[in-house]
Amino acid sequence: MSRLFKAGLIVAAVGSLHFSTAFSQMPSSGLTPSVSLFGLNQSRTSLDSGGSFGWSEAAAVVSLNQQFSSQFRAGVNFRYAYQNWTWSAPGAFEGHQPWKNINTPGVGLNFTYSPTPDWHLMFNPSIVWSGEAGVGTNDSAIYGAVFSAAKSFSPDLTLGLGAGVFREFDTTKVFPYLVVNWKINDRWKLSNPLPAGPTGGAGLELAYALTEKWTLAGGGSYRTYRFRLNDDGVLPGGIGQNSFIPVFARLSYRFDSGTLLDLYAAALVNGRLKAMNNNDSYSYSDQYQTGFGVALNLSHRF
């Protein structure tokens, strides 16, 4: 699934790490390590100008979080994502494959401060290096931060506003998003399924607890991410971009209090691919038909 979803439904953010846990599931004290492993495959999808493509992704995230007091928590996460793209005669790119393999290592910090029991302030700076094989770190850095403020109106309802600001090579991206964590009743919950970050906001997901261990959910978001192209393609040293809206269903199984397995099925709608030179004065661009993907995420909190 940014994050299908960092880099895709997430590289994108990568994995299904739930942003809402920052407010709803904070450990009472101590250091909390966690790890998440993620895999995605998008089936071959037709391009509007002819040809087709498909891509797959593997990602890993390791996090360390420390609850310093009832008011303040901080943490660090390290992540790596790898995408492999395959092409068949893409017409808009003159029959050439615009990119092939994309590497995205990154590191981020997270700080959560609650000045009162019902107010929560969050600041998450991060940097990722996103580029094809052969691209150096100096040419592929994307950096910025996510900010949010949320209020707990009750133990079951937290609402707020957030914004992300990221420098992506030659442009600065700014986006707002809603913070939602609403336990409607013992079975239904509306929340943010994705961590806000360089690929976009946190989205919305409605989940239903089938049993204590099984959960069924559905949601969506908007994802867009950029990466530096190497010197061997149609636009040497240029920039690639993938934008789409993932609409997904999730089936999750909780083995115990710390281990969760998520299976995703997703439709990637309104997709567009773009390859451009550094100042966007010359580019190739094409839309693609709705793509279908499946993803698996295994996460464990120690």
Secondary structure, DSSP 8 states (H G I E B T S, - for coil): ----BTTTBBTTTTTT--TTHHHH---SSEEEEEEEEEEEEEEEEEBTTS-EEEEEEEEEEEEEEEE-SSSEEEEEEEEEEEEEEEEE--GGGTTS-S--EEEEEEEEEEEEEEEETTEEEEEEEEEEE-EETT--HHHHEEEEEEEEEEEEEETTEEEEEEEEEEEETTEEEEEEEEEEEEE-SSSEEEE--S--BTTB---EEEEEESSSSEEEEEEE--EEEEEE--TTSSSTT-EEEEEEEEEEEEEEEESSSSEEEEEEEEEEEEEEEEEE-TTSSSEEEEEE--EEEEEEEEEEE-
